């Protein structure tokens, strides 16, 4: 723990892991190079095919989670939909397994699996633009969320309710649901997804690009639906997202997505173990206070849904229990006062309290960054607060004597609900619409020699918290696919009898299987938590 910055620990504890898939696309069927030449523009990046002897290869295979380094035969760096089609076709023809990387934040080793022989890197596809033909904003999958925010706000004054971590790529984040600090007030990103362009492979092994929209008359609509929470790496390679809020009318781009807040108050407050002499009653009271606030303030349209709060409680050795988040609106200061008062009731006065009001874009670009650590992440949703037994398990695991080399372990409980719950669970593939809290269980460390110890520490924490439901969350609560956890698909670890697919997708899984069978019948795109195709045919 020596030398570890407390702010960085908070950022690690609250950082969101994202999925694998990514994408880009073109507005016309003309080739990218021809289209750029006709417009007098610079042709797109790529294609670049980098093998192990190429100086770029070492960087490209290390751009993901630090626990894994891939060994593909080559990496494609692509700049257009046509280039993706060609790369996929070559891989299919040669019988090689494909993976896709956009931002590089997948919390499991799907992209760097030894079985992956062809990696398609989307980091050259970063454009964010307005498409007047579709009255929607086009976002390429290699664009980071920070760059999406920057361009949408500076160009049109609008935004999307995406993740708190600005370095995450749009590619995998969006198709897993897309949740962030504005979601309680504005919904998930997929609630604003109008269309998606995907490179798919048919039953004959032919790769092609398809555009699917949410229009009821679109014969490809189910492919769009699959990308509204079905997770990354399942149906093909996303090459572009189009975003427009349902019901938005007219052709003024500034009215087609939510208006970005003018300003926000970013805040954090700490209740350290040592300084406040937290015992078990005070510690559990702190968590209960936060959970009770979430339960009381998660109704659709409630003023408090403009406040996002994440209470992160950590190992006693880390001496770090923090509440952090953002709030916006004319009554932001009052909402924050009410939340902090509720949180500290009966616990004690917090220390290291910060309240920074700044333009919303500045706050959005100053989000957490987890890139410097090795991570293992698990998740869960809550429709009501933890039970007494679960709180006791959290206390026991965070106070148990540990090897001092272990860096950081935490439970982060984030506010949820609000506008997210205004959407029916089957309207999109994302089913977790009735939760009022999202929980992230995190282990972070920097020594490769500690991998097994930290993974086991987190497994025990998770198993004991959910002892009453056989070691996994209640299926009615479920888990978040953008925090993928391969343990849930491992019968040696998940002995509950509840399939991973139920925890992540609930009743939407059979429909997702039909989408898979229709659009990836040869199961070209797969990973540990990959959707299995149903027997239905296209």
For each residue, the residues with C-beta under 8 A, 3 or more apart:
1: 4 317 318 404 407 408
2:
3:
4: 1 8 9 407 408
5: 8 9
6: 9 10 270 320 352
7: 10 11
8: 4 5 11 12 369 372
9: 4 5 6 12 13 314 318 320 408 444
10: 6 7 13 14 268 312 320 322 324 368
11: 7 8 14 15 367 368 369 370
12: 8 9 15 368 370 373 375 408 442 444
13: 9 10 312 314 320 322 408 410 412 440 442 444
14: 10 11 164 310 312 324 368 412 414 440
15: 11 12 164 165 368 369 370 375 442
16: 105 163 164 165 168 173 179 180 368 440 482 483
17: 65 105 106 107 370 375 377 482 483 484
18: 103 105 106 163 168 169 172 173 176 232 482
19: 106 171 172 173 175 176 231 232 233 481 482 484
20: 99 100 101 102 106 110 111 171 172 232 233 527
21: 100 102 141 171 172 175 231 232 233 234 237 238 525
22: 100 101 102 103 122 125 141 142 169 170 171 172 232 237 238
23: 84 102 122 125 140 141 171 196 197 198 199 237 238 239 240 241
24: 78 79 80 81 84 122 125 127 140 141 142 197 239 240
25: 81 138 140 197 209 211 239 240
26: 29 30 32 35 80 81 82 240
27: 35 131 133 138
28: 35
29: 26
30: 26 34 35 38
31: 34 35 80 82
32: 26 35 36 43 44 79 80 81 82 83
33: 36 37 43 44 80
34: 30 31 37 38
35: 26 27 28 30 31 32 38 39
36: 32 33 39 41 42 43 44
37: 33 34 40 41 43
38: 30 34 35
39: 35 36
40: 37
41: 36 37
42: 36
43: 32 33 36 37 79
44: 32 33 36 79 80 83 124 125
45: 48 77 78 79 124 125
46: 76 77 78 79 80 83 124
47: 76 77 78 79 83 86 87
48: 45 56 76 77
49: 74 75 76
50: 54 56 57 60 74 75 76 77
51: 54 57 73 74 75
52: 57
53: 57
54: 50 51 57
55: 58
56: 48 50 59 60 75 77
57: 50 51 52 53 54 60 61 74 75
58: 55 61 62
59: 56 62 63
60: 50 56 57 63 75 77 119 121
61: 57 58 69 70 71 72 75 112 119
62: 58 59 69
63: 59 60 101 104 121 123
64: 68 70 101 104 105 106 111 112
65: 17 68 104 105 106 107 108 109 112 374 375
66: 371 373 374 375
67: 109 374 375 376 448 451
68: 64 65 109 111 112
69: 61 62 112
70: 61 64 99 111 112 113 114 116 119
71: 61 112 114
72: 61 75 99 116 117 118 119
73: 51 96 117 118
74: 49 50 51 57 118 119
75: 49 50 51 56 57 60 61 72 118 119 120 121
76: 46 47 48 49 50 83 87 118 119 120 121
77: 45 46 47 48 50 56 60 121 123 124
78: 24 45 46 47 83 84 87 120 121 122 124 125
79: 24 32 43 44 45 46 47 83 124 125
80: 24 26 31 32 33 44 46 83 84 125
81: 24 25 26 32 84 85 197 199 209 239 240
82: 26 31 32 85 86 209
83: 32 44 46 47 76 78 79 80 86 87
84: 23 24 78 80 81 87 88 120 199 209 237 239
85: 81 82 88 89 199 207 208 209
86: 47 82 83 89 90
87: 47 76 78 83 84 90 91 118 120
88: 84 85 91 92 98 120 199 201 207 236 237 524
89: 85 86 92 93 206 207
90: 86 87 93 94 118
91: 87 88 94 96 97 98 117 118
92: 88 89 95 98 201 205 207 522 524
93: 89 90 205
94: 90 91
95: 92
96: 73 91 117 118
97: 91 113 115 116 117 118 526
98: 88 91 92 116 118 119 120 237 524 525
99: 20 70 72 110 111 112 113 116 118 119 120 233 527
100: 20 21 22 111 119 120 122 171 232 233 237
101: 20 22 63 64 104 106 111 119 120 121 122 123
102: 20 21 22 23 122 123 141 142 169 170 171 172
103: 18 22 142 144 167 168 169 170 171 172 173
104: 63 64 65 101 111 123 169
105: 16 17 18 64 65 165 167 168 169 172 370
106: 17 18 19 20 64 65 101 109 110 111 172 232 484
107: 17 65 375 376 377 483 484 485
108: 65 484 485 486 527 528 529
109: 65 67 68 106 112 113 486
110: 20 99 106 113 233 484 527 528 529
111: 20 64 68 70 99 100 101 104 106 116 119
112: 61 64 65 68 69 70 71 99 109 116
113: 70 97 99 109 110 116 527
114: 70 71
115: 97
116: 70 72 97 98 99 111 112 113 119
117: 72 73 91 96 97
118: 72 73 74 75 76 87 90 91 96 97 98 99
119: 60 61 70 72 74 75 76 98 99 100 101 111 116
120: 75 76 78 84 87 88 98 99 100 101 237
121: 60 63 75 76 77 78 101 124
122: 22 23 24 78 100 101 102 125 140 141 142 169 171
123: 63 77 101 102 104 126 142 169
124: 44 45 46 77 78 79 121 142
125: 22 23 24 44 45 78 79 80 122 140 141 142 143 239
126: 123 140 142 143 144 147
127: 24 138 139 140 143
128: 137 138 139 140 143 147 148 151 152 155
129: 137 138
130: 136 137 138 155 156 253
131: 27 134 135 136 137 138 242
132: 135 251
133: 27
134: 131 138 194 195 242 244
135: 131 132 244 248 251 256
136: 130 131 194 195 242 243 244 256
137: 128 129 130 131 152 156 158 242 243 244 253 256 257
138: 25 27 127 128 129 130 131 134 240 241 242
139: 127 128 143 148 170 174 240 241 242 243
140: 23 24 25 122 125 126 127 128 143 170 239 240
141: 21 22 23 24 102 122 125 169 170 171 172 238 239 240 241
142: 22 24 102 103 122 123 124 125 126 169 170 171
143: 125 126 127 128 139 140 147 148 151 169 170
144: 103 126 147 148 166 167 168 169 170
145: 148 149 162 163 165 166 167 168 169 170 173 180
146: 149 150 166 167 364 365 367
147: 126 128 143 144 150 151
148: 128 139 143 144 145 151 152 160 162 170
149: 145 146 152 153 159 160 162 166 260 361 364 365
150: 146 147 153 154 361 365
151: 128 143 147 148 154 155
152: 128 137 148 149 155 156 158 159 160 257 260
153: 149 150 156 157 158 159 260 360 361 364
154: 150 151 361
155: 128 130 151 152 253
156: 130 137 152 153 253 254 257
157: 153 254 259 260
158: 137 152 153 253 254 256 257 258 259 260
159: 149 152 153 182 257 258 259 260 360 364
160: 148 149 152 178 182 186 189 192 243 257 258
161: 178 179 180 181 182 183 185 186 187 188 189 192 258
162: 145 148 149 170 173 174 178 179 180 182 189
163: 16 18 145 168 173 178 179 180 367
164: 14 15 16 180 181 367 368
165: 15 16 105 145 168 367 368 369 370
166: 144 145 146 149 364 365 366 367 369
167: 103 105 144 145 146 369 371
168: 16 18 103 105 144 145 163 165 172 173
169: 18 22 102 103 104 105 122 123 141 142 143 144 145 172 173
170: 22 102 103 139 140 141 142 143 144 145 148 162 173 174 241
171: 19 20 21 22 23 100 102 103 122 141 142 174 175 232 238
172: 18 19 20 21 22 102 103 105 106 141 168 169 175 176 232 233 482
173: 16 18 19 103 145 162 163 168 169 170 176 178 189 482
174: 139 162 170 171 178 189 190 193 227 238 241
175: 19 21 171 172 190 196 227 228 229 230 231 232 238
176: 18 19 172 173 229 230 231 232 430 480 481 482
177: 188 189 190 228 229 428 430 432 480 481 482
178: 160 161 162 163 173 174 188 189 190 482
179: 16 161 162 163 183 188 189 420 438 480 482
180: 16 145 161 162 163 164 183 189 308
181: 161 164 308 325 326
182: 159 160 161 162 185 186 258 261 308
183: 161 179 180 186 187 188 308 416 418 419 420
184: 298 305 306 307 308 415 416 417 418 419 420
185: 161 182 305 306 328 418 419
186: 160 161 182 183 191 258 419
187: 161 183 191 192 419 420 422 423
188: 161 177 178 179 183 191 229 420 423 428 430
189: 160 161 162 173 174 177 178 179 180 192 193 243
190: 174 175 177 178 193 227 228 229 428 429 430
191: 186 187 188 245 246 419 420 423 428
192: 160 161 187 189 243 244 245 246 257 258
193: 174 189 190 196 214 224 227 228 241 242 243
194: 134 136 213 214 242 243 244
195: 134 136 211 212 213 214 224 241 242
196: 23 175 193 211 212 223 224 227 238 240 241 242
197: 23 24 25 81 209 210 211 238 239 240 241
198: 23 209 210 211 212 223 227 235 236 237 238 239 519
199: 23 81 84 85 88 207 208 209 210 236 237 239
200: 207 208 209 210 223 235 236 519 520
201: 88 92 205 206 207 236 520 522 524 525
202: 205 206 208 521 538
203: 521 522 538
204:
205: 92 93 201 202 522
206: 89 201 202
207: 85 88 89 92 199 200 201
208: 85 199 200 202
209: 25 81 82 84 85 197 198 199 200 239
210: 197 198 199 200 220 223 236 519
211: 25 195 196 197 198 220
212: 195 196 198 218 220 221 222 223 224 227
213: 194 195 218 220 221 224 242
214: 193 194 195 218 221 224 225 246
215: 218 221
216: 221
217:
218: 212 213 214 215 221 224
219:
220: 210 211 212 213 223 224
221: 212 213 214 215 216 218 224 225
222: 212 225 226 511 514 515 518
223: 196 198 200 210 212 220 226 227 235 515 518 519
224: 193 195 196 212 213 214 218 220 221 227 228
225: 214 221 222 228 230 428 429 511 515
226: 222 223 230 234 235 429 512 515 516 519
227: 174 175 190 193 196 198 212 223 224 230 235 238 429
228: 175 177 190 193 224 225 428 429 430
229: 175 176 177 188 190 428 429 430 431 481 505 508
230: 175 176 225 226 227 234 235 429 481 505 512 515 531
231: 19 21 175 176 234 481 482 484 504 529 531
232: 18 19 20 21 22 100 106 171 172 175 176
233: 19 20 21 99 100 110 172 525 526 527 530
234: 21 226 230 231 512 516 520 525 526 530 531
235: 198 200 223 226 227 230 515 516 519 520 525 531
236: 88 198 199 200 201 210 519 520 524 525
237: 21 22 23 84 88 98 100 120 198 199 525
238: 21 22 23 141 171 174 175 196 197 198 227 241
239: 23 24 25 81 84 125 140 141 197 198 199 209
240: 23 24 25 26 81 138 139 140 141 196 197
241: 23 138 139 141 170 174 193 195 196 197 238
242: 131 134 136 137 138 139 193 194 195 196 213
243: 136 137 139 160 189 192 193 194 257
244: 134 135 136 137 192 194 248 256 257
245: 191 192 248 256 257 258
246: 191 192 214
247:
248: 135 244 245 255 256 257
249: 255
250: 255 256
251: 132 135
252: 255 256
253: 130 137 155 156 158 256
254: 156 157 158 259
255: 248 249 250 252
256: 135 136 137 158 244 245 248 250 252 253
257: 137 152 156 158 159 160 192 243 244 245 248
258: 158 159 160 161 182 186 192 245
259: 157 158 159 254
260: 149 152 153 157 158 159 360 361
261: 182 264 328 329 360
262: 328 359 360
263: 328 332 357 358 359 360 363
264: 261 326 327 328 332 357 358 360 363 364
265: 326 327 328 332 333 336 355 356 357
266: 324 325 326 354 355 356 358 363 366
267: 323 324 325 326 327 336 340 353 354 355 356
268: 10 322 323 324 352 353 354
269: 322 323 324 340 343 344 350 351 352 353 354
270: 6 320 321 322 350 351 352 353
271: 276 278 286 321 322 323 344 347 348 350 351
272: 275 276 278 319 320 321 351
273: 276 277 278 283 316 319 321
274: 277 319
275: 272 319 351
276: 271 272 273 282 347 348 351
277: 273 274
278: 271 272 273 282 283 286 321 347
279: 282 283
280: 283 284 392 395
281: 284 285
282: 276 278 279 285 286 346 347 348
283: 273 278 279 280 286 287 313 321 395
284: 280 281 287 288 388 391 392 394 395
285: 281 282 288 289 345 346 347
286: 271 278 282 283 289 290 311 313 321 343 344 347
287: 283 284 290 291 311 313 386 391 394 413
288: 284 285 291 292 385 391
289: 285 286 292 293 342 343 344 345 346 347
290: 286 287 293 294 309 311 323 343 413
291: 287 288 294 295 382 384 385 386 413 437
292: 288 289 295 296 342 385
293: 289 290 296 297 309 339 342 343 415
294: 290 291 297 298 309 385 413 415 416 417 436 437
295: 291 292 298 384 385 436
296: 292 293
297: 293 294 302 304 305 307 415
298: 184 294 295 302 305 415 416 417 418 421 436
299: 302 305 417 418
300: 305 417 418 419 421 422
301: 305 418 419
302: 297 298 299 305 418
303: 306 329 331 335
304: 297 307 335 338 339
305: 184 185 297 298 299 300 301 302 417 418 419
306: 184 185 303 327 328 329 332 335
307: 184 297 304 325 326 327 332 335 336 339 415
308: 180 181 182 183 184 325 326 327 414 415
309: 290 293 294 323 324 325 339 343 414 415
310: 14 323 324 325 412 413 414 415
311: 286 287 290 321 322 323 343 412 413 414
312: 10 13 14 320 321 322 323 324 410 411 412 413
313: 283 286 287 321 394 398 410 411 412 413
314: 9 13 318 319 320 321 398 408 409 410 411
315: 318 398 399 402 406 408 409 410
316: 273 319 398 399
317: 1 402 404 406
318: 1 9 314 315 408 409 410
319: 272 273 274 275 314 316
320: 6 9 10 13 270 272 312 314 408 410
321: 270 271 272 273 278 283 286 311 312 313 314
322: 10 13 268 269 270 271 311 312
323: 267 268 269 271 290 309 310 311 312 339 340 343 350
324: 10 14 266 267 268 269 309 310 312
325: 181 266 267 307 308 309 310 415
326: 181 264 265 266 267 307 308 363
327: 264 265 267 306 307 308 332 335 336 339
328: 185 261 262 263 264 265 306 332 360
329: 261 303 306 332 335
330:
331: 303 334 335
332: 263 264 265 306 307 327 328 329 335 336 357
333: 265 336 337
334: 331 337 338
335: 303 304 306 307 327 329 331 332 338 339
336: 265 267 307 327 332 333 339 340 355
337: 333 334 340 341
338: 304 334 335 341 342
339: 293 304 307 309 323 327 335 336 342 343
340: 267 269 323 336 337 343 344 350 353
341: 337 338 344 345
342: 289 292 293 338 339 345
343: 269 286 289 290 293 309 311 323 339 340 347
344: 269 271 286 289 340 341 347 348 349 350
345: 285 289 341 342
346: 282 285 289
347: 271 276 278 282 285 286 289 343 344
348: 271 276 282 344
349: 344
350: 269 270 271 323 340 344 353
351: 269 270 271 272 275 276
352: 6 268 269 270
353: 267 268 269 270 340 350
354: 266 267 268 269
355: 265 266 267 336
356: 265 266 267 363
357: 263 264 265 332
358: 263 264 266 362 363
359: 262 263 362 363
360: 153 159 260 261 262 263 264 328 363 364
361: 149 150 153 154 260 364 365
362: 358 359 365 366
363: 263 264 266 326 356 358 359 360 366
364: 146 149 153 159 166 264 360 361 367
365: 146 149 150 166 361 362
366: 166 266 362 363
367: 11 146 163 164 165 166 364
368: 10 11 12 14 15 16 164 165
369: 8 11 15 165 166 167 372
370: 11 12 15 17 105 165 373 375 444
371: 66 167
372: 8 369 446
373: 12 66 370 407 408 444 445 446
374: 65 66 67 444 445 446 447 448 450 451 454
375: 12 15 17 65 66 67 107 370 442 443 444
376: 67 107 442 443 454 455 458
377: 17 107 440 441 442 443 483 485
378: 440 441 458 462 479 483 485 487
379: 438 439 440 441 479 480 483 485
380: 438 439 441 466 473 477 478 479
381: 416 432 435 437 438 439 473 477 478 479 480
382: 291 385 386 413 416 435 436 437 438 439 477
383: 434 435 436 476 477
384: 291 295 436
385: 288 291 292 294 295 382 437
386: 287 291 382 390 391 394 465
387: 390 391 468
388: 284 391 392
389: 392 393 467 468
390: 386 387 393 394 465 466 468
391: 284 287 288 386 387 388 394 395
392: 280 284 388 389 395 396
393: 389 390 396 397 461 464 465 467
394: 284 287 313 386 390 391 397 398 411 461 465
395: 280 283 284 391 392 398 399
396: 392 393 399 400 464
397: 393 394 400 409 457 460 461 464 465
398: 313 314 315 316 394 395 409 411
399: 315 316 395 396
400: 396 397
401:
402: 315 317 406 457
403: 406 453
404: 1 317
405: 447 450
406: 315 317 402 403 409 445 450 453 454 457
407: 1 4 373 444 445 446 447 450 454
408: 1 4 9 12 13 314 315 318 320 373 442 443 444 445
409: 314 315 318 397 398 406 442 443 444 454 457 458 461
410: 13 312 313 314 315 318 320 441 442
411: 312 313 314 394 398 439 440 441 442 461 465
412: 13 14 310 311 312 313 439 440 441 442
413: 287 290 291 294 310 311 312 313 382 437 438 439
414: 14 308 309 310 311 437 438 439 440
415: 184 293 294 297 298 307 308 309 310 325 436 437
416: 183 184 294 298 381 382 420 435 436 437 438
417: 184 294 298 299 300 305 420 421 435 436
418: 183 184 185 298 299 300 301 302 305 421 422
419: 183 184 185 186 187 191 300 301 305 422
420: 179 183 184 187 188 191 416 417 423 433 435
421: 298 300 417 418 433 434 435
422: 187 300 418 419
423: 187 188 191 420 427 428 433
424: 427 433
425: 431 432 433 434 506 507 508
426: 431 507 508 511
427: 423 424
428: 177 188 190 191 225 228 229 423
429: 190 225 226 227 228 229 230 505 508 511 512
430: 176 177 188 190 228 229 433 508
431: 229 425 426 478 505 506 507 508
432: 177 381 425 435 477 478 480 506
433: 420 421 423 424 425 430
434: 383 421 425
435: 381 382 383 416 417 420 421 432 438 477
436: 294 295 298 382 383 384 415 416 417
437: 291 294 381 382 385 413 414 415 416
438: 179 379 380 381 382 413 414 416 435 480
439: 379 380 381 382 411 412 413 414
440: 13 14 16 377 378 379 411 412 414 483
441: 377 378 379 380 410 411 412 458 461 462 465
442: 12 13 15 375 376 377 408 409 410 411 412 458
443: 375 376 377 408 409 454 455 457 458
444: 9 12 13 370 373 374 375 407 408 409 454
445: 373 374 406 407 408 450 451 454
446: 372 373 374 407
447: 374 405 407 450
448: 67 374 451
449:
450: 374 405 406 407 445 447 453 454
451: 67 374 445 448 454 455
452: 455 456
453: 403 406 450 456 457
454: 374 376 406 407 409 443 444 445 450 451 457 458
455: 376 443 451 452 458 459
456: 452 453 459 460
457: 397 402 406 409 443 453 454 460 461
458: 376 378 409 441 442 443 454 455 461 462
459: 455 456 462 463 487 493
460: 397 456 457 463 464
461: 393 394 397 409 411 441 457 458 464 465
462: 378 441 458 459 465 466 471 472
463: 459 460 466 467 471
464: 393 396 397 460 461 467
465: 386 390 393 394 397 411 441 461 462
466: 380 390 462 463 469 470 471 472 473 474
467: 389 393 463 464 470 471
468: 387 389 390
469: 466 472 473 474 475 496 498
470: 466 467 495 496 497 498
471: 462 463 466 467 494 495 496
472: 462 466 469 479 488 494 496 498 503
473: 380 381 466 469 477 478 479 503
474: 466 469 477 478
475: 469 478 498 502 503 506
476: 383
477: 380 381 382 383 432 435 473 474
478: 380 381 431 432 473 474 475 502 503 504 506
479: 378 379 380 381 472 473 483 485 488 503 504
480: 176 177 179 379 381 432 438 483 504
481: 19 176 177 229 230 231 484 504 505 529
482: 16 17 18 19 172 173 176 177 178 179 231
483: 16 17 107 377 378 379 440 479 480
484: 17 19 106 107 108 110 231 481 528 529
485: 107 108 377 378 379 479 488
486: 108 109 489 490 528 529
487: 378 459 490 493 494
488: 472 479 485 493 494 500 503 504 529
489: 486 494 500 528 529
490: 486 487 493 494
491: 494 495
492: 495
493: 459 487 488 490
494: 471 472 487 488 489 490 491 498 500
495: 470 471 491 492
496: 469 470 471 472
497: 470
498: 469 470 472 475 494 502 503
499: 502 503
500: 488 489 494 503 504 529
501: 504 505 509 531 532
502: 475 478 498 499 505 506 509
503: 472 473 475 478 479 488 498 499 500
504: 231 478 479 480 481 488 500 501 509 529
505: 229 230 429 431 481 501 502 508 509 512
506: 425 431 432 475 478 502 509
507: 425 426 431 510
508: 229 425 426 429 430 431 505 511 512
509: 501 502 504 505 506 512 513 531
510: 507 513 514 534
511: 222 225 426 429 508 514 515
512: 226 230 234 429 505 508 509 515 516 531
513: 509 510 516 517 531 532 533 534 536
514: 222 510 511 517 518 534 536
515: 222 223 225 226 230 235 511 512 518 519 531
516: 226 234 235 512 513 519 520 523 531 532 533 534
517: 513 514 520 521 533 534 535 536 537 538
518: 222 223 514 515 521 536 537 538
519: 198 200 210 223 226 235 236 515 516 538
520: 200 201 234 235 236 516 517 523 524 525 533
521: 202 203 517 518 533 537 538
522: 92 201 203 205
523: 516 520 526 530 532 533
524: 88 92 98 201 236 520
525: 21 98 201 233 234 235 236 237 520 530
526: 97 233 234 523 530
527: 20 99 108 110 113 233 530
528: 108 110 484 486 489
529: 108 110 231 481 484 486 488 489 500 504
530: 233 234 523 525 526 527
531: 230 231 234 235 501 509 512 513 515 516
532: 501 513 516 523
533: 513 516 517 520 521 523 536
534: 510 513 514 516 517
535: 517
536: 513 514 517 518 533
537: 517 518 521
538: 202 203 517 518 519 521
